[in-house]
Amino acid sequence: MPSLPAVFLSHGSPMLILEDGRAHRFLKGYAAELPRPTAILIASAHWETAEPRLTAGAAPETIHDFGGFPAELYRMRYPSPGDPALAERAAGLLRGAGFPAGLDPARGLDHGSWVPLSLLYPAADIPVVQLSLQTELGPEHHYRVGAALRPLRDDGVLIVGSGSLTHNLMRLQRQAADDQPPPAWVAAFEDWIADKVAAGEIAALLAWRARAPHAAVAHPTDEHFLPFFVALGAATPDGRGARIHHSQTYAALAMDAYAFP
């Protein structure tokens, strides 16, 4: 089976599904560039637990974990099958690496998962397992989680981190055009991450809070950037990757995506 990359996707607002734009069009076309996965394991910024947990139901529900959006969004469903066997195998890999991983057969897919997957794989015919974050444990923990899950790629599992390259909701410009140049702080943060990824500078990336320009503005809290480190950890050990998409939504939400071979 051809090797799949580990991928980081910025999922932006739930309106990503309804609003045409550069990120919307990228996600709609990106699956055609990949071998078809046997399953998808996706770490979402919108599920935080004390220890790693994985969805283990056979038919995960679609969770509408947002408010104030058009009724059309609340009618949407992403009826992908779950994969209890994959969830159990992933939990076993995590336990073998020293993580007290657990299974949650009742948990569904939140919008950090089903929003981007609805554009990537609209037929919802690929099994999906979602992985939780442990926000207080930081990037190195999530890097090690990704590394523990790396063997799943050999079985055709697409490992995805779903968050946002920048995520400061107080800085959004709701009327900004899709092609409007980003604020200087967004551009500086985006470019620093892209440079470090291209060079495989894992130590610098893990220390992004102290070393990246405008880190505190780009991410007042950590949860939307931690899925990046799950994907980075699931990469081959040199950590080199490529920015495969670059755009912004509402000026302040960087929608960059990365692939790690």
N, C-alpha and C positions, 0 to 999 in steps of 0.2 A: 504494500500500500504506500503511495506517495506520502511523504512527511508533511504534516500540517504545521504551520507556525503557531506559536502562542501569540495572542493578540490582545492589545489594549484598545478599547473603544470608549470614546466620550459620548455619553447618551443624552446629554443636554436636558432640555425640557421635554415633558411628555408630548408637547406639540410637535416634536420632531417627526412624528408619524404623519401629521396632517399638513404641515407647512413645507412647501417645496423650498429647497435651499441646497447649498453645496454639500453639507453633511448628510442630508436626506438622500441626495442622489448618489453620494459615495456608498452609503450603506446598501442601497438598492442594487448596486452593481458589483459590490465587492465579492459576494459569494461565488460569482462566476469565475473569479480568479483563483479559487481554492478547490482542491479535491473535496469531494463530498464527505463530510465527517460521518463516522459511525454514531457519534453522540457529541453533545456539547456540555462541558462543565464551565459554568460562568459564575464568577465572584462579583457580586453586586454591592455597590455602596450603600444600598438601602436595607441591608440585613446585618445587624450587629448583635453578636452574642459573646458570652464570656469565653467560650472555647469554640473551635471550628465545628460547624455543623453543616450537614448536607441534606437537601431535600431527598426524601426516599419514597415518596408516593408514586404510584403507577400513573396517575393522571393529575398532575399539579394544577390547582386552580389559578386563574389570573387575578392578581391582587391589584386593585386600583388604589394605591397608597398615595393619593394626592387630592387636592381640593381646588375648586374654583375654575375648573377647565370646562370646555364645551361638553355637552351631553354625549356627543358622538364618541368621545374617549372612554366614557364609562360603559358604553355598550360593547366595546371591543373585547374580544377574547383571543387568547393565544393557546389553543388546545393541544399543545405538543404533548406527546407521551413523556412520562418520567422514565427513569432507568434505575430501579432499586438495586440491581446487581452492580452497576457502575458506582452508585453511591456507597455501597458496601466496600467495593474494591478501593475507592478513593479514601474512605475512612480507614481502611487497613493500611494503606500507604502512609497516611498521616500518623497513625498510631505507631507504625514502625519507625517513624522519624522522631518520635517522642512527643507528639501532640495528642491531647486527650479528646480525640474527635468523636462526634456523635451523629446520629441520624434523626431526622425529623420527618416522619411520614405524613404529617398534616400540613406542613408549610407549602405554600404555593410559590409562584414566580411573581416578584414585585416588578415595578416598572423599569428598574435598572436592568432587568433581564428581558422582559417581553417587548419593551419599546424597540431596542435595537434589533432583537431577533425577528420582530415582525417585518422589518425592512430587509434583513439579510435572508431569511428563510420564511417567506410569507405562507408557505404551505403548512407550516408547523408540523412537519412530518419527520423531524429528527429528534430523538430523545434528548431531554434537557435535565441536568442536575444543577441546582444552584448551591453555591458555597457562601457561608457567612464570613464577616470580618470581625476582628477583635481590635477595634480602633485604638484602644489605650495601649496596645502592645507595639504599635509603630511599624515602620517600613521593613526593618530587618526580619521581624517575625513573619510578615507576609511574603517576603522574598523566600524565606525558608519553607513556608507552606507551598509556594509555587514549585520550588525545587523538589519537594517530596512528591508532588503530583506529576512531575515531568515524565515518568514512565508511561502514563496514560496516552501520551502522544504517539507512542509506538503502536497503539491499537486504533489509531485513527480518531482519537478524541480531540476535538477542538477546545483548547483551554482559552477562556476569554476573561479578561478583567474589564468590568464595565463601571466607569466613573465619569470623571471630567478632568481635562488637563488643567483648567482653572475653574474655580467654583466660588464666586463671591456674589451672592444674590443681591447684596446691597449696591453693587456697582452696575447692575444690568441697565441697558438702555433699550427699553422695549420697542422703540420706534426705529432703531438702527437698521440700516439697509444691510442685506446679507454680504455685500461686497465692501462695506465701509471699513477703512483701516482700523485695526484694533488700537486701544489705548497703549501707551508706551509700556506700562507695566505688564500687560498681557504679552506683547511682542517679546519683551526681554525674557520673561519666564519661559515662553514657548521655545525660543531659540536656544536658551541654555539647556533645556531638557533635550532638544534635538541634537545638539552638539555632543552632549555626554553619552547619549544612546549610540550615536554613530561611532564614537571612540571606544565604546564598551567600558566606560568609567563607572563601574558599579559602585565603588566606594563613595564617589561623589554623589551619585544619585541617591544612595541610602542616606546621605547627610544633607539632603536637599533643604531641609528646614533652616540649616545654618548657612548653606552655601549658595542656593539659588537666588537670583535677584528677585526682589519683591515677593518672596515666599509667603509672608504673612498676609499680604493683600490677595495674592492668587488663591490662597486656601486658608481662610480664617479657622477652619477646622480640617482635620485630616481625612475624613472618611471617603471623600470623592477621589482622592489621589491614591489611596492604598491599593485598589485593584490593579493599578499600574505595576506594583511590585509583585503581585501574584503572577502576572504575565512575565515580568522580567525574570523571576525565579524559575519559571517553567521553560525558559530559553536554554539553549546550549550554554555551557559554562562560561564562555567568553563574554556573554551578555550583549554582544553587538546586535543592533536591530536597525530598523529603518522607519522613518516617519512616512506612512502611506497615505495620510490625509492631513490637510492643514486648512482650517477655516475657523470662523467665530460665529456665534449666535448671540444676538442682543449685545454685540460689541465685547462683552466681558466674559462670555463663556467660550473658552477655547475648545474646539471640537476635534482636536488632533487625534489621530489614531496611529498605532505602532504595531509592527509585526516583528517578532523575534524568531529567527530560524532555530 
